[in-house]
Amino acid sequence: MLLKYLFIITLIILFVPPVRRFVFYLLVGRQLVKEQKRPGEGRGNRREGEIRVESRPKKDSGSRFTGGEYVDYEEVN
């Protein structure tokens, strides 16, 4: 008896989009809304439109990679 009710509820959740959206909101949506309302912790105190350029890490002097080799090519028509 209980299994039949669980099966019917599962079918309703799977095949009725408004019910599916509501269940998704109950499970995940509220947490997403909370995260979006929190002030950006990783953004710092930057103004809107400000550009930030992070410097590249310094090259490791032990690395032998120099950026690749030049390869001749021939244009084919």
Secondary structure as a PSIPRED ss2 file (coil, helix, strand):
# PSIPRED VFORMAT (PSIPRED V4.0)

   1 M C   1.000  0.000  0.000
   2 L H   0.000  1.000  0.000
   3 L H   0.000  1.000  0.000
   4 K H   0.000  1.000  0.000
   5 Y H   0.000  1.000  0.000
   6 L H   0.000  1.000  0.000
   7 F H   0.000  1.000  0.000
   8 I H   0.000  1.000  0.000
   9 I H   0.000  1.000  0.000
  10 T H   0.000  1.000  0.000
  11 L H   0.000  1.000  0.000
  12 I H   0.000  1.000  0.000
  13 I H   0.000  1.000  0.000
  14 L H   0.000  1.000  0.000
  15 F H   0.000  1.000  0.000
  16 V C   1.000  0.000  0.000
  17 P H   0.000  1.000  0.000
  18 P H   0.000  1.000  0.000
  19 V H   0.000  1.000  0.000
  20 R H   0.000  1.000  0.000
  21 R H   0.000  1.000  0.000
  22 F H   0.000  1.000  0.000
  23 V H   0.000  1.000  0.000
  24 F H   0.000  1.000  0.000
  25 Y H   0.000  1.000  0.000
  26 L H   0.000  1.000  0.000
  27 L H   0.000  1.000  0.000
  28 V H   0.000  1.000  0.000
  29 G H   0.000  1.000  0.000
  30 R H   0.000  1.000  0.000
  31 Q H   0.000  1.000  0.000
  32 L H   0.000  1.000  0.000
  33 V H   0.000  1.000  0.000
  34 K H   0.000  1.000  0.000
  35 E H   0.000  1.000  0.000
  36 Q H   0.000  1.000  0.000
  37 K H   0.000  1.000  0.000
  38 R C   1.000  0.000  0.000
  39 P C   1.000  0.000  0.000
  40 G C   1.000  0.000  0.000
  41 E C   1.000  0.000  0.000
  42 G C   1.000  0.000  0.000
  43 R C   1.000  0.000  0.000
  44 G C   1.000  0.000  0.000
  45 N C   1.000  0.000  0.000
  46 R C   1.000  0.000  0.000
  47 R C   1.000  0.000  0.000
  48 E C   1.000  0.000  0.000
  49 G C   1.000  0.000  0.000
  50 E C   1.000  0.000  0.000
  51 I C   1.000  0.000  0.000
  52 R C   1.000  0.000  0.000
  53 V C   1.000  0.000  0.000
  54 E C   1.000  0.000  0.000
  55 S C   1.000  0.000  0.000
  56 R C   1.000  0.000  0.000
  57 P C   1.000  0.000  0.000
  58 K C   1.000  0.000  0.000
  59 K C   1.000  0.000  0.000
  60 D C   1.000  0.000  0.000
  61 S C   1.000  0.000  0.000
  62 G C   1.000  0.000  0.000
  63 S C   1.000  0.000  0.000
  64 R C   1.000  0.000  0.000
  65 F C   1.000  0.000  0.000
  66 T C   1.000  0.000  0.000
  67 G C   1.000  0.000  0.000
  68 G C   1.000  0.000  0.000
  69 E C   1.000  0.000  0.000
  70 Y C   1.000  0.000  0.000
  71 V C   1.000  0.000  0.000
  72 D C   1.000  0.000  0.000
  73 Y C   1.000  0.000  0.000
  74 E C   1.000  0.000  0.000
  75 E C   1.000  0.000  0.000
  76 V C   1.000  0.000  0.000
  77 N C   1.000  0.000  0.000
